[in-house]
Structure formats: C-alpha cells, structure tokens
Amino acid sequence: MSKIYEQKLFYRLLKPCVNKAFESFYGDYVVVGRENIPEKGPVIFAPNHRNALMDALAILSVTPGAFSTSFLARADIFRKKQIARMLNFAKIMPAFRIRDGYENLGRNNETFEMSSELLINGNALCIMPEGNQETEQRIRPLVKGIFRIAFATQEQCGPEKPVKIIPVGLDYGSIFKYGKHIIINIGKPVNMTEYLELYRGNQAQAMNELRQRLSDSLKNLTVDIESTDHYEEILTATELAGFEAQTGRHFTIESFKLRQKAAKTLVNKEKTDTVEFQAFAENCRALAKQLKALHLKPQALSGSKPSQAALALDAVLLCMTFPIFVQGFLLNFIPFFLPVYLRKNVFKAQYDGFFSSLHFGTGLLTFPLYYLIQTIAFLSITSVPWWLVLLFIPFQCIIGKWAFRWYKEFRKYEARIRSYRLRISKNEVFENAIRNKEEILKYIYK
C-alpha cells in the first residue's frame, strides 16, 4: 500500500499546473521570506486560516519541488467515499474534532502516526493551528494538535534531526474575488529541539510556551485586528492606511506593512485611549455610511484630484483597447461566469470563506474543457495550419486575462470620474468623507 507522502507520476505532473493556475488566480502574487523554508524536512507549515482550500494551495505553491507536502483537514469532508479518495490523492488526511463525536477522537491517533511518519522521512506537513476557519483578520487561539504531532515526531527523531515549525501569514485582497492580491509571508522557523528538554520535564509548560511563540509569530506576519467590539471600524481605518501607501495602480508590500502597523496601533489605543477612541470609531462608522451613499470605495478618497488631461488620456486608451476586450470577453465569458453560477445554484454556498475555493476548483475543470471545445470548433470551421490551432489554446487564456484586467481598469476609471465630479461640484457628503478620512488617519499616526 502506497504512503500518502509518495508523489505518483500524475501528481507530479499536475502539481506545477495547479500552482501556476493558483498564481494566475491573483492579480498580485507576493511571497516574502521564501529563504526561511529549509531545503529538507521534517517541516510543519503553520498558516493562519481564512480562505478554505486557498490557504492550503498557498502553502503548496511555495514548497520546494523536492518536498512532498501533506495536509490535515476537518474529518466531516471525508464522509463520501469518492471525495475521500480525491482528498487522499491531494495528500489530505482527516482530523477529528469533538463535534465529529467523542467516539471518533481516537481515530486521530492513526492520522498523527501517519503525520509523524511522513515527517521522519523528510517531508512536509501543513496544519492550520487555529483549528477552524474565520474570515475576519485576526489570529484566534491555537489548538494543541500541531504541538502534539511536533513533539511526538521530535521525540522519535532525536536532537540530531530537528523538526521545524514554519509560521506563515496569509493576507488576501479579497477572500472571494478573483484578481486581487495574496501575500504569503513566511516567518522564521521554530526549532523543536529548543523545547525538547522542557517537554520531557513539563509537557504542559512546553506546550504553552510553544503555543505562545507561534501565536506571536503569526500575529507579526498578518494584519491582526484583535478587537471584538470595534472590528469593523479598525478594519476601515487599516484599509485607509494601506491605500495611502499605494503607488500607481498596483498593490505594494508597503501597503500591507502600513495596514499591519495601523491595526496594532488601533488595538492598543482601544485599550488605553477610551474617550478619543470612541470619537475615532464614530468617524469610521460615519465614513462607511458616506462611502455607501456615494457608491465609492475607500481608495477613491486617496491621492490628489486627477487632471482633465489624465482622465482624457485614460479614456482614449480604454477606447483604443476596447476591441481586444470584446474578443477576450467573447472567448471567455462562459468559463468566467460558470463557476459563479455553480457556486450559487449548484453548491449553494452561503459562507463567503468558501467562494474562492469553489471558483478556483470548478475553474480548474471548466476553463481547460471549454478551451478544448472551443478549439475543436475553431478547427472545424477554419482551414488554418495545425500549429495555429495549437496557438489558439493559450491565446484564449491570455486574451481572457487581458480582458479581465481591462474591465478592472474600466471600473477604476469609472470611480475616478465619479470622484472627480464630486470634487469639482463640492459635494457635501464627499467633502465630509474626505474630512473624516483625514481625521481617521491623523488619529492613527498621532
């Protein structure tokens, strides 16, 4: 019987294709700290968990080719045999929780033994240490499963073969929209041999110290809004801080750092600056209402008023490239919208933390299949050379991505035009929104 960490030929062929598709799903795919990943195992990746399957694929996309990376996932998704076989092929093992029934908790022993075995053999394991998924940007209390596996494996490996836990912060521009950014922020490895002697003397203390260290590392690698009473207000403010750092029209890592810093500052002020923080929170709530009334996003308030010449030039460029957009749209609109249709009407997913995973998973099937059907149709109605037919397959993908980017630029242009008109007309709601934005930023940085 084959081991879960063995990489079969089909898996080896499929993995780079999935990784490439995953990177293409995001408008900005940014990896920070790749040098922190060791050249060989045993390694346990410990990312924060906000975005279902996409969190696991983010880890898979950065692991070296020599690594075989396996995953733990909640056991209830393994109930159907066909799905369980697919998950096993993807190197995903079940982890049972109390909600799965006390009688099933003992079945974790088999999973933990398999996990230790693959680690001892120099492979990688990915465990979401928060235990469950939540869409809000905060690090939740860590569960002990990851530490049980790490210590058990380290005991078997001995001090000469360290097990390393690598914290990974995942930051998404959107957890349900295509074409946004992803930052994979890889932290410094935690060497389990540092805790081995303490573990042998006091297991509870070793667990707690390691849990605290990993939690602190994850908080330093993400935007951690550790607030329950004013989460939405702090989120609004951190987004404003991030937009102020953007250059041109592309997301930058500096934007992430400013959002991260703003979140830490505001969480601290919430605890220590009660009176002024309430005024800040009211400004945030007022700004959210104003933006909704104006049909604008926070980034529309950042930057200076665009010139008429710049707006005119953008309009000309959009008009000149519109025919290319039309071609890309016509060749791709069915596979673009089909995953959304399936999510709404077949899967009927209500939780937005699953949206990206369903869109990406169904897109892996629908895009290649549609391109193949369209290529066959193209071949049947034309008499072009065979090599041009082969070029038609990647052409559909390239022009489809280009059409989507054109559409994004068009929507941004619409927002700039709306913002420009509101500025020159001295719209009262817009001017109040600008003042609220400035007050919010002033409070963050004072």
Secondary structure as the mmCIF struct_conf table of DSSP 4:
data_model
#
loop_
_struct_conf.conf_type_id
_struct_conf.id
_struct_conf.beg_label_comp_id
_struct_conf.beg_label_asym_id
_struct_conf.beg_label_seq_id
_struct_conf.end_label_comp_id
_struct_conf.end_label_asym_id
_struct_conf.end_label_seq_id
TURN_TY1_P TURN_TY1_P1 ILE A 4 TYR A 5
HELX_RH_AL_P HELX_RH_AL_P1 LEU A 9 PHE A 25
BEND BEND1 TYR A 26 GLY A 27
STRN STRN1 ASP A 28 VAL A 32
HELX_RH_3T_P HELX_RH_3T_P1 ARG A 34 ASN A 36
BEND BEND2 ILE A 37 ILE A 37
BEND BEND3 GLU A 39 GLY A 41
STRN STRN2 VAL A 43 PRO A 47
BEND BEND4 ARG A 50 ASN A 51
HELX_RH_AL_P HELX_RH_AL_P2 ALA A 52 VAL A 62
BEND BEND5 THR A 63 THR A 63
TURN_TY1_P TURN_TY1_P2 GLY A 65 ALA A 66
STRN STRN3 THR A 69 ARG A 74
HELX_RH_3T_P HELX_RH_3T_P2 ALA A 75 PHE A 78
BEND BEND6 LYS A 80 LYS A 80
HELX_RH_AL_P HELX_RH_AL_P3 LYS A 81 PHE A 89
TURN_TY1_P TURN_TY1_P3 ALA A 90 LYS A 91
STRN STRN4 ILE A 92 ALA A 95
HELX_RH_3T_P HELX_RH_3T_P3 ILE A 98 ASP A 100
HELX_RH_3T_P HELX_RH_3T_P4 TYR A 102 ARG A 107
HELX_RH_AL_P HELX_RH_AL_P4 ASN A 108 ILE A 120
TURN_TY1_P TURN_TY1_P4 ASN A 121 GLY A 122
STRN STRN5 ALA A 124 CYS A 126
TURN_TY1_P TURN_TY1_P5 PRO A 129 GLU A 130
BEND BEND7 ASN A 132 ASN A 132
BEND BEND8 THR A 135 ARG A 138
HELX_LH_PP_P HELX_LH_PP_P1 ILE A 139 VAL A 143
BEND BEND9 LYS A 144 LYS A 144
HELX_RH_AL_P HELX_RH_AL_P5 GLY A 145 CYS A 157
TURN_TY1_P TURN_TY1_P6 PRO A 159 GLU A 160
BEND BEND10 LYS A 161 LYS A 161
STRN STRN6 LYS A 164 TYR A 172
BEND BEND11 GLY A 173 GLY A 173
BEND BEND12 ILE A 175 PHE A 176
TURN_TY1_P TURN_TY1_P7 TYR A 178 GLY A 179
STRN STRN7 HIS A 181 ILE A 186
HELX_LH_PP_P HELX_LH_PP_P2 LYS A 188 PRO A 189
STRN STRN8 VAL A 190 ASN A 191
TURN_TY1_P TURN_TY1_P8 MET A 192 MET A 192
HELX_RH_AL_P HELX_RH_AL_P6 THR A 193 GLY A 201
HELX_RH_AL_P HELX_RH_AL_P7 GLN A 203 LEU A 221
BEND BEND13 THR A 222 THR A 222
BEND BEND14 THR A 228 HIS A 230
HELX_RH_AL_P HELX_RH_AL_P8 TYR A 231 PHE A 243
TURN_TY1_P TURN_TY1_P9 GLU A 244 ALA A 245
STRN STRN9 THR A 247 THR A 247
TURN_TY1_P TURN_TY1_P10 GLY A 248 ARG A 249
STRN STRN10 HIS A 250 HIS A 250
HELX_RH_AL_P HELX_RH_AL_P9 ILE A 253 THR A 272
HELX_RH_AL_P HELX_RH_AL_P10 THR A 274 LEU A 294
TURN_TY1_P TURN_TY1_P11 HIS A 295 HIS A 295
HELX_RH_3T_P HELX_RH_3T_P5 PRO A 298 LEU A 301
BEND BEND15 SER A 302 GLY A 303
HELX_LH_PP_P HELX_LH_PP_P3 SER A 304 SER A 307
HELX_RH_AL_P HELX_RH_AL_P11 GLN A 308 ASN A 345
TURN_TY1_P TURN_TY1_P12 VAL A 346 VAL A 346
BEND BEND16 PHE A 347 PHE A 347
HELX_RH_3T_P HELX_RH_3T_P6 ASP A 352 PHE A 354
HELX_RH_AL_P HELX_RH_AL_P12 PHE A 355 ILE A 381
HELX_RH_AL_P HELX_RH_AL_P13 TRP A 386 ILE A 424
TURN_TY1_P TURN_TY1_P13 SER A 425 LYS A 426
HELX_RH_AL_P HELX_RH_AL_P14 GLU A 428 TYR A 445
#
